[in-house]
Amino acid sequence: MENQVKTINDSLVRIYTDILWIEENELRKSQFSDVSIKEMHAINVITMYDQKTASQVAKELHLTPGTLTATIDRLVKKNYVKRIRSNHDRRVIRLGLTQKGRLMYRAHDAFHRMMVRSFLRDLDPAEIKTIEKALQNLESFLREHS
């Protein structure tokens, strides 16, 4: 079992590193070369579908509110994100993506979908269920330690 733990750990570390490297490399070559990997992940958390508060986004990214504010300021200046004041409570400001931000979100989402499809290729439904369970276990562990 210890050999399997080491093999899987080494694989997870390589995969994590490779995903980050590919994302950074593709960003530099793309029309979104003005966005850092951290800014791209902020765009991903904001999503096209929700208008989250800065506190919600900071919590999901494990950032302090001050760090997130600086990131959002840069994304607003670059026209990826907009601040939306609530009609019901003018003190509440939500974050949304601009058209440029939505385009970036879709490109990032497409990369991840392509990557997951490749990961699951040639697996039967039972194998996919096993992977889902293993990922749930990993997520649970990470939540307990974050």
DRENTORNU-882376 format. One record per atom (N, C-alpha, C): x, y negated, z; chain; atom name. Coordinates in nm, 4 decimals. Each point is the difference from the previous one (the first is absolute). Layout:
// DRENTORNU-882376
{r {X,Y,Z},"A","CA"}
...
//
This chain:
// DRENTORNU-882376
{r {0.0826,0.1208,0.0000},"A","N"}
{r {-0.0826,-0.1208,0.0000},"A","CA"}
{r {0.0863,-0.1262,0.0000},"A","C"}
{r {0.1116,-0.0003,0.0747},"A","N"}
{r {0.0849,-0.1202,0.0059},"A","CA"}
{r {0.0560,-0.0357,-0.1371},"A","C"}
{r {0.0338,0.1011,-0.0802},"A","N"}
{r {0.0487,-0.0277,-0.1356},"A","CA"}
{r {-0.1087,-0.0675,-0.0832},"A","C"}
{r {-0.1256,0.0472,0.0170},"A","N"}
{r {-0.1112,-0.0609,-0.0736},"A","CA"}
{r {-0.0225,-0.1438,0.0451},"A","C"}
{r {0.0108,-0.0252,0.1312},"A","N"}
{r {-0.0172,-0.1363,0.0521},"A","CA"}
{r {0.1056,-0.0914,-0.0609},"A","C"}
{r {0.1247,0.0451,-0.0016},"A","N"}
{r {0.1077,-0.0812,-0.0577},"A","CA"}
{r {-0.0218,-0.0232,-0.1495},"A","C"}
{r {-0.0361,0.1034,-0.0720},"A","N"}
{r {-0.0224,-0.0120,-0.1445},"A","CA"}
{r {-0.1138,-0.0983,-0.0297},"A","C"}
{r {-0.1098,0.0128,0.0732},"A","N"}
{r {-0.1145,-0.0895,-0.0223},"A","CA"}
{r {0.0347,-0.1422,0.0412},"A","C"}
{r {0.0697,-0.0163,0.1132},"A","N"}
{r {0.0411,-0.1334,0.0427},"A","CA"}
{r {0.0891,-0.0652,-0.1049},"A","C"}
{r {0.1001,0.0726,-0.0488},"A","N"}
{r {0.0897,-0.0543,-0.1019},"A","CA"}
{r {-0.0773,-0.0402,-0.1249},"A","C"}
{r {-0.0964,0.0807,-0.0379},"A","N"}
{r {-0.0824,-0.0292,-0.1169},"A","CA"}
{r {-0.0835,-0.1258,0.0220},"A","C"}
{r {-0.0631,-0.0128,0.1179},"A","N"}
{r {-0.0806,-0.1193,0.0299},"A","CA"}
{r {0.0852,-0.1272,-0.0021},"A","C"}
{r {0.1201,0.0072,0.0545},"A","N"}
{r {0.0897,-0.1164,0.0009},"A","CA"}
{r {0.0381,-0.0383,-0.1433},"A","C"}
{r {0.0367,0.0987,-0.0816},"A","N"}
{r {0.0347,-0.0276,-0.1401},"A","CA"}
{r {-0.1186,-0.0595,-0.0750},"A","C"}
{r {-0.1187,0.0565,0.0202},"A","N"}
{r {-0.1201,-0.0476,-0.0694},"A","CA"}
{r {-0.0297,-0.1443,0.0398},"A","C"}
{r {0.0029,-0.0294,0.1296},"A","N"}
{r {-0.0254,-0.1366,0.0481},"A","CA"}
{r {0.0987,-0.0979,-0.0624},"A","C"}
{r {0.1269,0.0346,0.0031},"A","N"}
{r {0.1039,-0.0861,-0.0569},"A","CA"}
{r {-0.0203,-0.0181,-0.1498},"A","C"}
{r {-0.0297,0.1081,-0.0703},"A","N"}
{r {-0.0190,-0.0077,-0.1452},"A","CA"}
{r {-0.1220,-0.0842,-0.0372},"A","C"}
{r {-0.1088,0.0153,0.0746},"A","N"}
{r {-0.1200,-0.0797,-0.0294},"A","CA"}
{r {0.0313,-0.1482,0.0153},"A","C"}
{r {0.0656,-0.0366,0.1091},"A","N"}
{r {0.0352,-0.1416,0.0208},"A","CA"}
{r {0.0919,-0.0505,-0.1106},"A","C"}
{r {0.1000,0.0813,-0.0382},"A","N"}
{r {0.0933,-0.0413,-0.1045},"A","CA"}
{r {-0.0730,-0.0192,-0.1331},"A","C"}
{r {-0.0865,0.0945,-0.0358},"A","N"}
{r {-0.0747,-0.0097,-0.1258},"A","CA"}
{r {-0.0907,-0.1220,0.0015},"A","C"}
{r {-0.0711,-0.0216,0.1114},"A","N"}
{r {-0.0887,-0.1167,0.0077},"A","CA"}
{r {0.0790,-0.1302,-0.0147},"A","C"}
{r {0.1131,-0.0107,0.0694},"A","N"}
{r {0.0810,-0.1215,-0.0115},"A","CA"}
{r {0.0545,-0.0181,-0.1408},"A","C"}
{r {0.0476,0.1076,-0.0589},"A","N"}
{r {0.0551,-0.0053,-0.1355},"A","CA"}
{r {-0.1073,-0.0401,-0.1015},"A","C"}
{r {-0.1173,0.0610,0.0099},"A","N"}
{r {-0.1091,-0.0331,-0.0917},"A","CA"}
{r {-0.0479,-0.1440,0.0193},"A","C"}
{r {-0.0021,-0.0457,0.1247},"A","N"}
{r {-0.0383,-0.1391,0.0263},"A","CA"}
{r {0.0943,-0.0962,-0.0713},"A","C"}
{r {0.1305,0.0245,0.0134},"A","N"}
{r {0.0992,-0.0890,-0.0613},"A","CA"}
{r {-0.0148,-0.0078,-0.1516},"A","C"}
{r {-0.0434,0.1099,-0.0628},"A","N"}
{r {-0.0130,0.0053,-0.1462},"A","CA"}
{r {-0.1351,-0.0514,-0.0498},"A","C"}
{r {-0.0950,-0.0197,0.0914},"A","N"}
{r {-0.1370,-0.0299,-0.0395},"A","CA"}
{r {-0.0295,-0.1489,-0.0008},"A","C"}
{r {-0.1234,-0.0324,-0.0388},"A","N"}
{r {-0.0457,-0.1380,0.0055},"A","CA"}
{r {-0.0172,-0.0481,0.1436},"A","C"}
{r {0.0135,0.0921,0.0960},"A","N"}
{r {-0.0144,-0.0330,0.1418},"A","CA"}
{r {0.1363,-0.0082,0.0690},"A","C"}
{r {0.1027,-0.0361,-0.0734},"A","N"}
{r {0.1362,-0.0013,0.0541},"A","CA"}
{r {0.0192,-0.1042,0.1100},"A","C"}
{r {-0.0955,-0.0899,0.0152},"A","N"}
{r {0.0095,-0.1016,0.1055},"A","CA"}
{r {-0.0527,0.0502,0.1344},"A","C"}
{r {-0.0429,0.1268,0.0055},"A","N"}
{r {-0.0585,0.0562,0.1218},"A","CA"}
{r {0.0987,0.0979,0.0631},"A","C"}
{r {0.0175,-0.0111,0.1314},"A","N"}
{r {0.0845,0.0956,0.0725},"A","CA"}
{r {-0.0818,0.1247,0.0320},"A","C"}
{r {0.0682,0.1043,0.0409},"A","N"}
{r {-0.0685,0.1243,0.0351},"A","CA"}
{r {-0.0933,-0.0233,0.1190},"A","C"}
{r {0.0425,-0.0821,0.0970},"A","N"}
{r {-0.0859,-0.0295,0.1153},"A","CA"}
{r {-0.1237,-0.0783,-0.0436},"A","C"}
{r {0.0171,-0.0932,-0.0918},"A","N"}
{r {-0.1141,-0.0771,-0.0504},"A","CA"}
{r {-0.0954,0.0910,-0.0769},"A","C"}
{r {0.0566,0.0945,-0.0757},"A","N"}
{r {-0.0836,0.0939,-0.0743},"A","CA"}
{r {-0.0834,0.0847,0.0957},"A","C"}
{r {0.0594,0.0419,0.1102},"A","N"}
{r {-0.0746,0.0793,0.0966},"A","CA"}
{r {-0.1070,-0.0832,0.0695},"A","C"}
{r {0.0255,-0.1291,0.0198},"A","N"}
{r {-0.1036,-0.0883,0.0561},"A","CA"}
{r {-0.1170,-0.0097,-0.0975},"A","C"}
{r {0.0286,-0.0151,-0.1281},"A","N"}
{r {-0.1056,-0.0048,-0.1026},"A","CA"}
{r {-0.0803,0.1293,0.0040},"A","C"}
{r {0.0693,0.1123,0.0138},"A","N"}
{r {-0.0671,0.1296,0.0040},"A","CA"}
{r {-0.0935,0.0107,0.1200},"A","C"}
{r {0.0417,-0.0506,0.1145},"A","N"}
{r {-0.0831,0.0076,0.1210},"A","CA"}
{r {-0.1198,-0.0949,-0.0097},"A","C"}
{r {0.0196,-0.1164,-0.0599},"A","N"}
{r {-0.1118,-0.0943,-0.0155},"A","CA"}
{r {-0.1081,0.0643,-0.0861},"A","C"}
{r {0.0367,0.0711,-0.0990},"A","N"}
{r {-0.0849,0.0722,-0.0965},"A","CA"}
{r {-0.0888,-0.0929,-0.0822},"A","C"}
{r {-0.0522,0.0573,-0.1051},"A","N"}
{r {-0.0904,-0.0743,-0.0887},"A","CA"}
{r {-0.1403,-0.0039,0.0569},"A","C"}
{r {-0.0290,0.0870,0.0945},"A","N"}
{r {-0.1377,0.0247,0.0367},"A","CA"}
{r {-0.0431,-0.0647,0.1312},"A","C"}
{r {0.0957,-0.0279,0.0871},"A","N"}
{r {-0.0340,-0.0576,0.1299},"A","CA"}
{r {0.0592,-0.1397,0.0102},"A","C"}
{r {-0.0574,-0.0790,0.0830},"A","N"}
{r {0.0604,-0.1270,0.0360},"A","CA"}
{r {0.0332,0.0115,0.1480},"A","C"}
{r {0.1227,0.0375,0.0286},"A","N"}
{r {0.0431,0.0239,0.1364},"A","CA"}
{r {0.0553,-0.1276,0.0613},"A","C"}
{r {-0.0021,-0.0040,0.1319},"A","N"}
{r {0.0649,-0.1106,0.0695},"A","CA"}
{r {0.1500,0.0268,0.0031},"A","C"}
{r {0.0762,-0.1044,0.0254},"A","N"}
{r {0.1448,0.0151,0.0111},"A","CA"}
{r {0.0354,0.0961,0.1133},"A","C"}
{r {-0.0752,-0.0038,0.1089},"A","N"}
{r {0.0257,0.0906,0.1131},"A","CA"}
{r {-0.0161,0.1461,-0.0419},"A","C"}
{r {-0.1034,0.0279,-0.0786},"A","N"}
{r {-0.0222,0.1374,-0.0470},"A","CA"}
{r {0.1158,0.0457,-0.0882},"A","C"}
{r {0.0437,-0.0871,-0.0904},"A","N"}
{r {0.1097,0.0344,-0.0906},"A","CA"}
{r {0.1293,0.0189,0.0792},"A","C"}
{r {0.0279,-0.0901,0.0947},"A","N"}
{r {0.1211,0.0104,0.0819},"A","CA"}
{r {0.0024,0.1321,0.0762},"A","C"}
{r {-0.1136,0.0381,0.0548},"A","N"}
{r {-0.0083,0.1247,0.0763},"A","CA"}
{r {0.0295,0.1205,-0.0891},"A","C"}
{r {-0.0588,0.0028,-0.1198},"A","N"}
{r {0.0219,0.1127,-0.0914},"A","CA"}
{r {0.1453,0.0096,-0.0456},"A","C"}
{r {0.0660,-0.1152,-0.0144},"A","N"}
{r {0.1390,-0.0018,-0.0460},"A","CA"}
{r {0.1007,0.0068,0.1152},"A","C"}
{r {-0.0499,-0.0011,0.1225},"A","N"}
{r {0.0857,-0.0005,0.1194},"A","CA"}
{r {0.0922,-0.1221,-0.0003},"A","C"}
{r {-0.0579,-0.1163,-0.0296},"A","N"}
{r {0.0739,-0.1256,-0.0015},"A","CA"}
{r {-0.0549,-0.0929,0.1075},"A","C"}
{r {0.0830,-0.0909,0.0447},"A","N"}
{r {-0.0497,-0.1031,0.0900},"A","CA"}
{r {-0.0820,-0.0984,-0.0824},"A","C"}
{r {-0.0929,-0.0695,0.0637},"A","N"}
{r {-0.0783,-0.0992,-0.0746},"A","CA"}
{r {0.0882,-0.1055,-0.0674},"A","C"}
{r {0.1075,-0.0416,0.0659},"A","N"}
{r {0.0903,-0.1001,-0.0587},"A","CA"}
{r {0.0682,0.0490,-0.1266},"A","C"}
{r {0.0458,0.1243,0.0041},"A","N"}
{r {0.0646,0.0585,-0.1182},"A","CA"}
{r {-0.1001,0.0118,-0.1139},"A","C"}
{r {-0.1204,0.0429,0.0321},"A","N"}
{r {-0.1016,0.0126,-0.1045},"A","CA"}
{r {-0.0362,-0.1370,-0.0566},"A","C"}
{r {-0.0105,-0.1005,0.0843},"A","N"}
{r {-0.0340,-0.1343,-0.0480},"A","CA"}
{r {0.1020,-0.0460,-0.1037},"A","C"}
{r {0.1281,0.0225,0.0266},"A","N"}
{r {0.1041,-0.0384,-0.0960},"A","CA"}
{r {-0.0159,0.0772,-0.1311},"A","C"}
{r {-0.0311,0.1283,0.0101},"A","N"}
{r {-0.0207,0.0821,-0.1206},"A","CA"}
{r {-0.1210,-0.0502,-0.0789},"A","C"}
{r {-0.1091,-0.0273,0.0698},"A","N"}
{r {-0.1215,-0.0474,-0.0671},"A","CA"}
{r {0.0248,-0.1370,-0.0623},"A","C"}
{r {0.0717,-0.0883,0.0694},"A","N"}
{r {0.0325,-0.1313,-0.0566},"A","CA"}
{r {0.0721,0.0150,-0.1340},"A","C"}
{r {0.0961,0.0935,-0.0055},"A","N"}
{r {0.0727,0.0222,-0.1260},"A","CA"}
{r {-0.0924,0.0553,-0.1086},"A","C"}
{r {-0.0882,0.0942,0.0386},"A","N"}
{r {-0.0914,0.0596,-0.0987},"A","CA"}
{r {-0.1037,-0.1013,-0.0488},"A","C"}
{r {-0.0421,-0.0918,0.0847},"A","N"}
{r {-0.0913,-0.1067,-0.0427},"A","CA"}
{r {0.0723,-0.0915,-0.0981},"A","C"}
{r {0.1229,-0.0357,0.0334},"A","N"}
{r {0.0791,-0.0889,-0.0877},"A","CA"}
{r {0.0244,0.0651,-0.1365},"A","C"}
{r {0.0168,0.1314,-0.0014},"A","N"}
{r {0.0239,0.0740,-0.1249},"A","CA"}
{r {-0.1301,0.0355,-0.0717},"A","C"}
{r {-0.1137,-0.0369,0.0594},"A","N"}
{r {-0.1331,0.0210,-0.0575},"A","CA"}
{r {-0.0430,0.1467,-0.0071},"A","C"}
{r {0.0372,0.0790,0.1024},"A","N"}
{r {-0.0469,0.1381,0.0104},"A","CA"}
{r {-0.1133,0.0135,0.1010},"A","C"}
{r {0.0002,-0.0869,0.1005},"A","N"}
{r {-0.0951,0.0089,0.1112},"A","CA"}
{r {-0.0648,-0.1362,0.0193},"A","C"}
{r {-0.1249,0.0031,0.0452},"A","N"}
{r {-0.0690,-0.1243,0.0358},"A","CA"}
{r {-0.0587,0.0149,0.1392},"A","C"}
{r {-0.0057,-0.1115,0.0690},"A","N"}
{r {-0.0655,-0.0048,0.1312},"A","CA"}
{r {-0.1435,-0.0436,-0.0228},"A","C"}
{r {-0.0936,0.0716,0.0621},"A","N"}
{r {-0.1420,-0.0262,-0.0204},"A","CA"}
{r {-0.0630,-0.0312,0.1355},"A","C"}
{r {-0.0494,-0.1200,0.0137},"A","N"}
{r {-0.0632,-0.0413,0.1255},"A","CA"}
{r {-0.1426,0.0552,0.0045},"A","C"}
{r {-0.0373,0.0538,0.1140},"A","N"}
{r {-0.1330,0.0568,0.0189},"A","CA"}
{r {-0.1063,-0.1091,-0.0060},"A","C"}
{r {-0.1110,0.0284,-0.0649},"A","N"}
{r {-0.1128,-0.0940,-0.0038},"A","CA"}
{r {-0.0723,-0.0037,0.1342},"A","C"}
{r {0.0058,0.1102,0.0742},"A","N"}
{r {-0.0725,0.0106,0.1267},"A","CA"}
{r {0.0779,-0.0599,0.1167},"A","C"}
{r {0.1324,0.0166,-0.0031},"A","N"}
{r {0.0842,-0.0524,0.1065},"A","CA"}
{r {0.1249,-0.0574,-0.0650},"A","C"}
{r {0.0071,-0.1297,-0.0101},"A","N"}
{r {0.1079,-0.0680,-0.0726},"A","CA"}
{r {0.1381,0.0259,0.0608},"A","C"}
{r {0.0030,0.0512,0.1238},"A","N"}
{r {0.1292,0.0319,0.0625},"A","CA"}
{r {0.0590,0.1291,-0.0554},"A","C"}
{r {-0.0852,0.0860,-0.0558},"A","N"}
{r {0.0440,0.1312,-0.0489},"A","CA"}
{r {0.0494,-0.0129,-0.1439},"A","C"}
{r {0.1215,0.0467,-0.0217},"A","N"}
{r {0.0586,-0.0010,-0.1343},"A","CA"}
{r {0.0324,0.1432,-0.0382},"A","C"}
{r {-0.0495,0.0384,-0.1151},"A","N"}
{r {0.0251,0.1341,-0.0521},"A","CA"}
{r {0.0959,-0.0102,-0.1178},"A","C"}
{r {0.0622,0.1131,-0.0329},"A","N"}
{r {0.0950,0.0053,-0.1101},"A","CA"}
{r {-0.0604,0.0774,-0.1161},"A","C"}
{r {0.0180,-0.0517,-0.1186},"A","N"}
{r {-0.0463,0.0673,-0.1208},"A","CA"}
{r {0.1056,-0.0103,-0.1073},"A","C"}
{r {-0.0120,0.0830,-0.1000},"A","N"}
{r {0.0951,-0.0016,-0.1115},"A","CA"}
{r {-0.0511,-0.0902,-0.1114},"A","C"}
{r {0.0913,-0.0710,-0.0605},"A","N"}
{r {-0.0311,-0.0775,-0.1199},"A","CA"}
{r {-0.0034,0.0972,-0.1184},"A","C"}
{r {-0.0275,-0.0499,-0.1170},"A","N"}
{r {0.0013,0.0852,-0.1193},"A","CA"}
{r {0.1385,0.0633,-0.0180},"A","C"}
{r {0.1036,-0.0796,0.0196},"A","N"}
{r {0.1375,0.0501,-0.0108},"A","CA"}
{r {0.0260,0.1069,0.1080},"A","C"}
{r {-0.0506,-0.0229,0.1196},"A","N"}
{r {0.0149,0.0972,0.1085},"A","CA"}
{r {-0.0732,0.1295,-0.0285},"A","C"}
{r {-0.1188,-0.0111,-0.0593},"A","N"}
{r {-0.0763,0.1209,-0.0347},"A","CA"}
{r {0.0723,0.0801,-0.1084},"A","C"}
{r {0.0619,-0.0690,-0.0941},"A","N"}
{r {0.0770,0.0670,-0.1052},"A","CA"}
{r {0.1175,0.0763,0.0627},"A","C"}
{r {0.0682,-0.0643,0.0915},"A","N"}
{r {0.1116,0.0626,0.0702},"A","CA"}
{r {-0.0491,0.1219,0.0797},"A","C"}
{r {-0.1121,-0.0171,0.0687},"A","N"}
{r {-0.0573,0.1086,0.0794},"A","CA"}
{r {-0.0292,0.1208,-0.0898},"A","C"}
{r {-0.0618,-0.0244,-0.1151},"A","N"}
{r {-0.0343,0.1096,-0.0904},"A","CA"}
{r {0.1242,0.0722,-0.0526},"A","C"}
{r {0.1045,-0.0761,-0.0317},"A","N"}
{r {0.1238,0.0611,-0.0499},"A","CA"}
{r {0.0630,0.0882,0.1079},"A","C"}
{r {0.0042,-0.0483,0.1215},"A","N"}
{r {0.0563,0.0766,0.1113},"A","CA"}
{r {-0.0844,0.1248,0.0272},"A","C"}
{r {-0.1311,-0.0167,-0.0021},"A","N"}
{r {-0.0914,0.1119,0.0219},"A","CA"}
{r {0.0167,0.1059,-0.1094},"A","C"}
{r {0.0164,-0.0425,-0.1240},"A","N"}
{r {0.0166,0.0934,-0.1121},"A","CA"}
{r {0.1273,0.0832,0.0186},"A","C"}
{r {0.1083,-0.0650,0.0445},"A","N"}
{r {0.1248,0.0731,0.0249},"A","CA"}
{r {-0.0227,0.1082,0.1051},"A","C"}
{r {-0.0665,-0.0363,0.1099},"A","N"}
{r {-0.0222,0.0973,0.1071},"A","CA"}
{r {-0.0921,0.1136,-0.0445},"A","C"}
{r {-0.1017,-0.0311,-0.0772},"A","N"}
{r {-0.0895,0.1058,-0.0506},"A","CA"}
{r {0.0761,0.0967,-0.0910},"A","C"}
{r {0.0841,-0.0548,-0.0863},"A","N"}
{r {0.0798,0.0825,-0.0902},"A","CA"}
{r {0.0953,0.0898,0.0808},"A","C"}
{r {0.0599,-0.0562,0.1036},"A","N"}
{r {0.0928,0.0744,0.0842},"A","CA"}
{r {-0.0736,0.1146,0.0719},"A","C"}
{r {-0.1175,-0.0274,0.0555},"A","N"}
{r {-0.0751,0.1031,0.0736},"A","CA"}
{r {-0.0493,0.1082,-0.0957},"A","C"}
{r {-0.0458,-0.0392,-0.1181},"A","N"}
{r {-0.0429,0.1012,-0.0977},"A","CA"}
{r {0.1159,0.0930,-0.0358},"A","C"}
{r {0.1189,-0.0567,-0.0171},"A","N"}
{r {0.1177,0.0805,-0.0292},"A","CA"}
{r {0.0315,0.0943,0.1159},"A","C"}
{r {-0.0135,-0.0501,0.1227},"A","N"}
{r {0.0250,0.0789,0.1211},"A","CA"}
{r {-0.0957,0.1188,0.0090},"A","C"}
{r {-0.1248,-0.0200,-0.0392},"A","N"}
{r {-0.1025,0.1042,0.0136},"A","CA"}
{r {-0.0135,0.0902,-0.1230},"A","C"}
{r {0.0708,-0.0342,-0.1068},"A","N"}
{r {-0.0104,0.0772,-0.1237},"A","CA"}
{r {0.0301,0.1481,0.0261},"A","C"}
{r {-0.0798,0.0847,-0.0591},"A","N"}
{r {0.0160,0.1457,0.0049},"A","CA"}
{r {-0.0268,0.0617,0.1372},"A","C"}
{r {-0.0605,-0.0755,0.0915},"A","N"}
{r {-0.0364,0.0575,0.1296},"A","CA"}
{r {-0.1473,0.0403,-0.0023},"A","C"}
{r {-0.0307,0.1075,0.0694},"A","N"}
{r {-0.1400,0.0407,0.0082},"A","CA"}
{r {-0.0670,-0.0739,0.1166},"A","C"}
{r {-0.1328,0.0013,0.0043},"A","N"}
{r {-0.0723,-0.0750,0.1052},"A","CA"}
{r {0.0423,0.0367,0.1425},"A","C"}
{r {0.0315,0.1251,0.0255},"A","N"}
{r {0.0416,0.0404,0.1346},"A","CA"}
{r {0.1347,-0.0637,0.0361},"A","C"}
{r {0.0901,-0.0052,-0.0957},"A","N"}
{r {0.1301,-0.0636,0.0252},"A","CA"}
{r {-0.0160,-0.1500,0.0253},"A","C"}
{r {-0.0896,-0.0607,-0.0736},"A","N"}
{r {-0.0260,-0.1433,0.0192},"A","CA"}
{r {-0.0588,-0.0238,0.1390},"A","C"}
{r {-0.0902,0.0859,0.0443},"A","N"}
{r {-0.0567,-0.0116,0.1357},"A","CA"}
{r {0.1099,0.0115,0.1060},"A","C"}
{r {0.0953,0.0889,-0.0215},"A","N"}
{r {0.1111,0.0160,0.0940},"A","CA"}
{r {0.0841,-0.1281,0.0057},"A","C"}
{r {0.0261,-0.0588,-0.1154},"A","N"}
{r {0.0755,-0.1260,-0.0037},"A","CA"}
{r {-0.0778,-0.1101,0.0703},"A","C"}
{r {-0.1303,-0.0069,-0.0244},"A","N"}
{r {-0.0830,-0.1013,0.0677},"A","CA"}
{r {0.0088,0.0158,0.1509},"A","C"}
{r {-0.0064,0.1233,0.0486},"A","N"}
{r {0.0075,0.0259,0.1441},"A","CA"}
{r {0.1371,-0.0404,0.0545},"A","C"}
{r {0.1059,0.0349,-0.0715},"A","N"}
{r {0.1349,-0.0353,0.0445},"A","CA"}
{r {0.0172,-0.1524,0.0047},"A","C"}
{r {-0.0546,-0.0701,-0.0979},"A","N"}
{r {0.0090,-0.1468,-0.0011},"A","CA"}
{r {-0.0814,-0.0610,0.1137},"A","C"}
{r {-0.1145,0.0591,0.0313},"A","N"}
{r {-0.0787,-0.0470,0.1149},"A","CA"}
{r {0.0790,0.0176,0.1289},"A","C"}
{r {0.0675,0.1127,0.0136},"A","N"}
{r {0.0834,0.0233,0.1182},"A","CA"}
{r {0.1106,-0.1050,0.0098},"A","C"}
{r {0.0644,-0.0295,-0.1119},"A","N"}
{r {0.1073,-0.0989,-0.0018},"A","CA"}
{r {-0.0533,-0.1391,0.0338},"A","C"}
{r {-0.1138,-0.0368,-0.0592},"A","N"}
{r {-0.0605,-0.1302,0.0305},"A","CA"}
{r {-0.0355,-0.0112,0.1471},"A","C"}
{r {-0.0522,0.1052,0.0568},"A","N"}
{r {-0.0355,0.0017,0.1418},"A","CA"}
{r {0.1245,-0.0214,0.0866},"A","C"}
{r {0.1063,0.0686,-0.0325},"A","N"}
{r {0.1260,-0.0170,0.0727},"A","CA"}
{r {0.0491,-0.1444,-0.0103},"A","C"}
{r {-0.0047,-0.0565,-0.1202},"A","N"}
{r {0.0496,-0.1360,-0.0207},"A","CA"}
{r {-0.0850,-0.1020,0.0750},"A","C"}
{r {-0.1328,0.0203,0.0017},"A","N"}
{r {-0.0891,-0.0908,0.0751},"A","CA"}
{r {0.0319,0.0045,0.1498},"A","C"}
{r {0.0280,0.1190,0.0503},"A","N"}
{r {0.0317,0.0149,0.1426},"A","CA"}
{r {0.1297,-0.0717,0.0357},"A","C"}
{r {0.0884,-0.0146,-0.0956},"A","N"}
{r {0.1317,-0.0571,0.0276},"A","CA"}
{r {0.0184,-0.1408,-0.0563},"A","C"}
{r {-0.1090,-0.0609,-0.0439},"A","N"}
{r {0.0147,-0.1373,-0.0534},"A","CA"}
{r {-0.0538,-0.1017,0.0972},"A","C"}
//
